[in-house]
Amino acid sequence: MEELTYKSENEKQFKSLHDRYGWLDQLRGFCVVWLLVAFLTWLFSSILYLGYPPPVGPTWMNHGYRYGDYFPAIITIIDMGSSIFMFVLGLSAPIAFNSKIQKKGFGYAWIAILIRFFMFIWFNILIKIFYKIDFSAVGMGFESTDLILVFIWLGITTVLVILHFLVLKGTKMQTYALLFWTILSVALWFPIITYEYNVWTIFFGETLAYLAWGTILAGIFLTILKRADQRIWSAIGLLLLHIILWECAKYNQMGPTRWFFELFPGTVLDVIGIPFNIISMGAIAISATCVSDWLLIQYEDPIQGIRKRIIPFTIIIFCFHFLVDFFQPAEHSGINASLASVSIFIAIYLFLAHYAFDKYFNVKIPFLTPLGRNALLMFILQGIYLFIYGIFWSNALEFRAQFPGLVGNFLGICLFIGPIALLIVIAWILDRLKLYLKF
């Protein structure tokens, strides 16, 4: 089989493992701001059909079920947030994967994927631990055994950091040491939250876990199916598999009860459930790798890739969503095939818009690039500091009642602009210092 190489309008992009496309950073930054607004609308949202005061923030940028618990569900663009972020991560997967293979070999490329997988899981654990902290309790709500595990982790981490700078720097063992550290971090920190969360929730049932498994599935199919024209059928196959399993799942009068409901009662699947969201995220990630390859690899001219492959696929995936939504409407409790396919459709349009802005209109929104260069860190950071933000606004549902009229609207705007501005400043400082979280 012929070796695939990148044929883009800017070959210099691939002379370094760390070079990036401007449009991709802009798209990542846009998604970070978008997800931050989604976090804020959730924080200051309301359940209107239960008689609560109106929410703070734009209605269309809040989750649909905050306005009515119907079947079929009310779906807004915010309900697609994590799915679109998975698509954006998938766009960069073949760029990074093939570049690492060309520079350092196949083994290094897969170690990098595994490091990202365990880092996602570890960050998922850390966020759950952060929410567990009780500042008013002795030991902040942690047991003595929990603190012992933390000190063991700190000790091993210190040793590995010293080895990194004094012994391993520049050697192959440096990458193996990082992989060992990520696995160790998951193993030592997970027991701290076993009382509140089980293995299924942490490894299969949260947004960061979905992103982790989506990354793994993208890597697997990038390895097995080199050409995008072949690989895209695996994404479609996963969506079809999802449809079949979803139909087999248990129902009540409102449709599929929850995404993890078991298929075969009394068997092992009765305990662990079916990873519906992971199947969907895998299909989204694989679709994104195909779009990336059609743009950058398969054709000498990216415009040909857009015309001959990306636009036709966009039309097909929308028609797929339109048909499936009649039988399995998109819902909030899980990423079914309908929600996944419409997320792919919207994500491609966002991608094409940012690509056109960068390549043909020479337009870049300045603050989006620093956010995009540290997109993973910004995604994780916003979840942590919004938790702190929420502590000071525990009565956010009464916000409109406390500050009616123009005063309330002005303060509401400030509440949204504040966290966004803070995140932009942090990203700008890190960008100026050339500090990026890359895993």
C-alpha positions, -999 to +999 in steps of 0.1 A: +000+000+000+013+034-009+025+056+020+002+085+027+019+119+031+003+153+038-002+173+007-015+207+019-011+242+008+015+247+035+040+218+036+060+237+062+034+229+088+048+194+091+084+201+096+078+201+133+056+180+156+044+211+172+033+232+142-004+238+139-030+250+114-044+285+122-079+275+113-078+245+136-067+266+165-094+291+158-120+263+157-107+249+189-108+283+206-144+288+194-154+255+209-138+264+242-158+296+244-189+279+233-185+252+260-178+278+286-211+295+278-228+262+280-213+257+315-225+291+325-260+287+311-262+255+331-251+272+362-276+300+359-303+279+342-338+271+354-365+246+350-393+267+336-419+240+335-416+236+373-423+272+379-388+285+386-378+320+376-365+325+340-328+315+334-299+339+330-283+339+296-294+332+260-322+306+257-308+289+226-275+284+244-290+263+272-299+226+274-334+220+259-347+200+288-344+230+311-374+244+293-396+213+290-393+176+297-409+163+265-407+134+241-393+139+216-369+162+235-362+198+228-326+198+214-305+229+212-270+234+199-257+232+234-268+196+236-243+189+209-214+205+228-193+175+238-200+157+205-187+187+185-157+190+207-150+153+200-152+161+163-127+189+167-103+166+185-108+140+158-098+166+131-063+168+146-060+131+152-046+120+118-024+151+117-007+142+150-008+104+145+008+104+110+033+131+120+044+111+150+048+079+129+069+098+103+091+115+130+094+089+157+077+056+147+045+037+150+051+027+187+056+063+198+024+074+180+004+048+199+020+056+232+009+092+227-027+080+222-025+059+254-011+088+273-040+110+262-065+082+271-052+079+307-048+116+311-085+121+302-095+095+328-072+110+354-086+145+349-121+130+351-111+116+385-096+148+397-127+168+388-148+143+408-124+147+437-126+184+435-164+183+438-160+160+468-140+186+488-158+198+519-139+228+533-159+228+565-150+192+574-119+178+591-095+167+564-118+184+539-140+152+538-111+128+529-101+096+548-066+091+561-061+064+535-070+089+508-042+112+520-017+084+521-024+076+485-020+113+476+014+114+493+025+082+476+016+098+443+034+130+451+065+111+460+066+090+429+058+120+408+087+139+423+111+111+415+098+109+379+102+146+374+138+145+387+145+116+364+129+134+335+152+164+337+184+147+348+184+112+332+155+106+307+153+139+288+157+133+251+156+095+254+129+070+245+124+062+281+110+096+287+078+087+268+075+053+286+080+071+319+051+095+311+028+066+301+037+048+334+030+080+353-005+085+337-014+049+345-001+052+380-020+084+386-053+067+376-045+037+398-037+058+429-064+085+426-093+063+417-097+046+451-103+080+466-137+083+449-148+046+449-173+054+476-192+078+453-184+065+418-179+031+404-156+019+376-183+022+350-190+058+357-154+070+357-141+049+327-173+048+306-199+072+319-186+108+318-178+133+292-140+130+296-143+092+294-162+096+261-134+118+247-108+093+259-125+063+242-132+084+211-095+090+209-087+053+212-113+043+185-099+070+161-064+057+166-075+021+160-093+028+127-065+052+116-042+022+121-064-004+104-079+016+075-053+040+061-076+056+035-105+079+045-128+065+018-126+031+035-125+044+071-157+064+068-177+031+064-165+021+099-181+053+113-213+046+095-212+010+107-209+022+143-239+045+139-259+016+125-248-007+153-259+020+177-293+021+161-298-016+164-286-018+200-307+012+209-338-005+195-331-036+215-327-016+248-355-014+273-382+012+268-408+029+288-435+053+277-410+081+272-386+061+250-352+047+259-349+054+296-312+061+299-281+054+277-266+028+300-297+006+303-288-031+299-295-052+269-296-087+285-310-087+321-293-113+343-260-112+323-228-092+327-244-065+305-270-062+333-242-048+354-220-028+331-246-017+305-240-008+268-215+021+262-239+039+238-221+072+242-187+057+235-200+041+203-214+074+191-183+093+201-162+068+182-183+073+151-179+111+155-141+109+160-137+085+130-158+108+108-136+137+118-104+119+108-119+112+074-128+149+069-093+159+079-077+134+055-100+145+026-089+180+032-051+175+037-041+141+022-063+127-005-061+156-029-034+180-040-059+208-037-080+210-005-108+225-025-111+192-044-114+174-011-141+197+000-161+195-032-157+158-039-159+143-004-166+167+025-197+184+010-213+151-003-207+135+031-222+165+049-254+161+028-255+124+034-250+126+072-278+153+074-302+130+054-292+101+077-301+122+108-334+133+092-345+097+087-332+083+120-347+111+140-382+098+130-375+065+147-350+074+174-353+111+182-323+129+197-325+131+234-306+145+264-298+114+284-275+100+258-258+105+224-278+084+202-273+080+164-297+110+157-278+134+180-244+121+168-252+126+131-266+161+135-235+169+156-213+158+128-233+179+104-231+211+125-194+204+133-185+202+096-201+235+089-182+251+118-150+236+104-157+249+069-165+283+082-132+286+101-112+272+073-127+297+049-121+326+073-085+317+076-076+307+040-098+329+019-108+359+040-076+361+061-098+367+092-088+355+126-104+364+159-073+372+181-083+356+214-094+323+198-059+312+188-044+312+224-075+294+236-072+268+208-035+261+214-044+251+250-079+238+242-076+207+264-063+226+294-090+253+290-117+226+287-106+211+320-099+243+337-133+258+331-151+229+347-130+234+379-133+272+383-170+272+374-175+250+404-160+277+425-180+303+407-212+283+415-204+283+453-208+321+454-241+319+434-258+290+451-291+309+448-287+316+411-322+305+403-336+335+421-312+358+402-340+374+381-362+380+411-333+396+430-322+419+402-352+426+379-352+448+348-322+464+332-300+460+364-305+422+363-298+420+326-266+441+330-253+420+359-262+388+340-240+400+311-212+406+336-216+372+351-210+357+316-183+380+305-162+376+337-154+339+334-149+341+296-125+371+300-106+353+328-101+322+306-089+343+277-064+361+299-051+328+313-048+313+277-030+345+265-005+344+293+003+307+287+006+314+250+030+342+256+051+320+278+049+292+252+034+269+279+010+243+264-007+212+278+001+186+251-007+149+257 
